[in-house]
Amino acid sequence: MGSTGAPQNTAAPNAPFFTPIQSPPAGSALSENPPTLFSPLKIRDVTFQNRIWVAPMCMYSADNGHLTDFHLVHLGAYAYRGASLTIIEATSVLPNGRISPEDSGLWTDSQIAPLKRVADFLHSQNQLLGIQLAHAGRKASTCAPWSTERGRAITATEDVGGWPRDVMGASAIRWGEGFANPREMSQQDIEDVIHGFRDSAKRAVEAGVDVIEIHGAHGYLISSFLSPISNRRTDSYGGSFENRIRLLVEVIKVVRSVIPAGMPLLVRVSSTEWMEESSEPDSWKVEDTIKLAKLLPALGVDLLDVSSGGNNENQRITPFNDFQVGIAGQIRSALFKSGITNLLIGAVGMITEAEVAKAIVENGKTVNETKEGEDGKVEGTEGAGKVVEIEDEQGAKAKADIVLVARQFLREPEWVLRVAFRLGVKVQWPQQYNRGQFLKGSKV
Ligand SMILES: Cc1cc2nc3c(=O)[nH]c(=O)nc-3n(C[C@H](O)[C@H](O)[C@H](O)COP(=O)(O)O)c2cc1C
């Protein structure tokens, strides 16, 4: 109350401008015993008010790697409407790791300030910001998809800001039609990429980002190292499974070493490159992802974000097993069977309906069993909440701990609020939007 007894429109704490306090954050359940989808999840020191995250989406709109007002509005719109984490698009750790000349980047200090502006805004709304750190490898230097015919790749040449003569990959194998010819990366190139991830992660922390995701999917650099089809190297980064995952492991280690112990670290992979039906003798398959997943908690990774594909022109998607969501469930259950309960699983791909999102995470209750090491820091391997598997009467099990959604947010930025309404869960709305709340009986 003010001195006159009038109610105060309280300011959000530590915000660089006046904005009303959002407490609890939009998207928090207000009703008792909400479904798991609207139950909080704590990973290391960070608490998410629900299980719905915005997946990274390239917008091909950055200004020489710098985020702009477009990104502030675009990312802010999802965040203040209640997504418990909004992940910034693939952000390149080196200039030659951008997919297009207009991709975002964190290879230089001047890119910190515009990122901090986005982080400050999300924090002023009591919401959390993630960033996906990436290198596009042999898929770099292409034109924005809308400038090409039916989304076909077209190499971005020097005259439109591209770098086709500086595209590099695990091996000198072109991705396919429309892509530049990559050079096989030297040891120095590999070191530059690892240092790029390290320095970009430091910059992300400096800017106030809350969560980091390493992009190991979709045929970009790390993903191309994982696959025996695109990685034909004969040195310690090629050949055996252990060698092909080496770059990813080294990137994880270096990123984990420079970010706070309490900060969640995510890894996105293509769980299969969909080449099972090809004539290739070997490819990256779900079994390889399971083998990799088992190694991740000890490296300090908290969540595996399960995507697929993107490494081969002639991939054949056979939507067996409920597409990527089913694969996420397969990986989660394999980890349980091996007694690994400290790697959370993110499901992504064609999740558009409230009931579907609810079912994916239902019964996957998570308790936080974070332990402190001797120096008082949260220990890497114990960081993630321990997931406790609970079956319902029908024997249904959670397929994932988090749902990540991309395109549905492009269609409905308020998707979290709609999902809550459709499930009959009362959630906090952004204060300024309270008068717009969906009404009982309305069809949304
Ligand atoms: C416009 C757009 C841009 C995308 N950019 C990225 C990206 O930067 N990094 C990434 O890992 N995936 C990217 N994706 C893939 C999405 O994160 C997501 O995995 C995919 O769209 C499937 O989820 P959905 O069915 O909910 O859209 C992008 C997808 C779209 C539609």
The ligand as an SDF file (V2000), in Angstrom:
LIG
                    3D

 31 33  0  0  0  0  0  0  0  0999 V2000
   11.8110  -21.8900  -38.1030 C   0  0  0  0  0  0  0  0  0  0  0  0
   12.5460  -23.0140  -37.4500 C   0  0  0  0  0  0  0  0  0  0  0  0
   13.8840  -22.8550  -37.1010 C   0  0  0  0  0  0  0  0  0  0  0  0
   14.5630  -23.8790  -36.4280 C   0  0  0  0  0  0  0  0  0  0  0  0
   15.8410  -23.6650  -35.9750 N   0  0  0  0  0  0  0  0  0  0  0  0
   16.4440  -24.5900  -35.1770 C   0  0  0  0  0  0  0  0  0  0  0  0
   17.6600  -24.2950  -34.5220 C   0  0  0  0  0  0  0  0  0  0  0  0
   18.1890  -23.1900  -34.5660 O   0  0  0  0  0  0  0  0  0  0  0  0
   18.2160  -25.2920  -33.7870 N   0  0  0  0  0  0  0  0  0  0  0  0
   17.6370  -26.5190  -33.6590 C   0  0  0  0  0  0  0  0  0  0  0  0
   18.1940  -27.3920  -32.9970 O   0  0  0  0  0  0  0  0  0  0  0  0
   16.4590  -26.7920  -34.2450 N   0  0  0  0  0  0  0  0  0  0  0  0
   15.8410  -25.8450  -34.9610 C   0  0  0  0  0  0  0  0  0  0  0  0
   14.5940  -26.1000  -35.4780 N   0  0  0  0  0  0  0  0  0  0  0  0
   13.9190  -27.3570  -35.1210 C   0  0  0  0  0  0  0  0  0  0  0  0
   13.0140  -27.1560  -33.9270 C   0  0  0  0  0  0  0  0  0  0  0  0
   13.7500  -26.7750  -32.7660 O   0  0  0  0  0  0  0  0  0  0  0  0
   12.2090  -28.4160  -33.6120 C   0  0  0  0  0  0  0  0  0  0  0  0
   13.0890  -29.4300  -33.2180 O   0  0  0  0  0  0  0  0  0  0  0  0
   11.3970  -28.8960  -34.8130 C   0  0  0  0  0  0  0  0  0  0  0  0
   10.7430  -27.8200  -35.4650 O   0  0  0  0  0  0  0  0  0  0  0  0
   10.3390  -29.9300  -34.4010 C   0  0  0  0  0  0  0  0  0  0  0  0
    9.4850  -29.3850  -33.4180 O   0  0  0  0  0  0  0  0  0  0  0  0
    8.0170  -28.7990  -33.7720 P   0  0  0  0  0  0  0  0  0  0  0  0
    7.2710  -29.9200  -34.4530 O   0  0  0  0  0  0  0  0  0  0  0  0
    7.4360  -28.4360  -32.4320 O   0  0  0  0  0  0  0  0  0  0  0  0
    8.1910  -27.6360  -34.6720 O   0  0  0  0  0  0  0  0  0  0  0  0
   13.9040  -25.1060  -36.1670 C   0  0  0  0  0  0  0  0  0  0  0  0
   12.5860  -25.2680  -36.5680 C   0  0  0  0  0  0  0  0  0  0  0  0
   11.8930  -24.2370  -37.1850 C   0  0  0  0  0  0  0  0  0  0  0  0
   10.4450  -24.4330  -37.5410 C   0  0  0  0  0  0  0  0  0  0  0  0
  1  2  1  0
  2  3  1  0
  2 30  2  0
  3  4  2  0
  4  5  1  0
  4 28  1  0
  5  6  2  0
  6  7  1  0
  6 13  1  0
  7  8  2  0
  7  9  1  0
  9 10  1  0
 10 11  2  0
 10 12  1  0
 12 13  2  0
 13 14  1  0
 14 15  1  0
 14 28  1  0
 15 16  1  0
 16 17  1  0
 16 18  1  0
 18 19  1  0
 18 20  1  0
 20 21  1  0
 20 22  1  0
 22 23  1  0
 23 24  1  0
 24 25  2  0
 24 26  1  0
 24 27  1  0
 28 29  2  0
 29 30  1  0
 30 31  1  0
M  END
$$$$
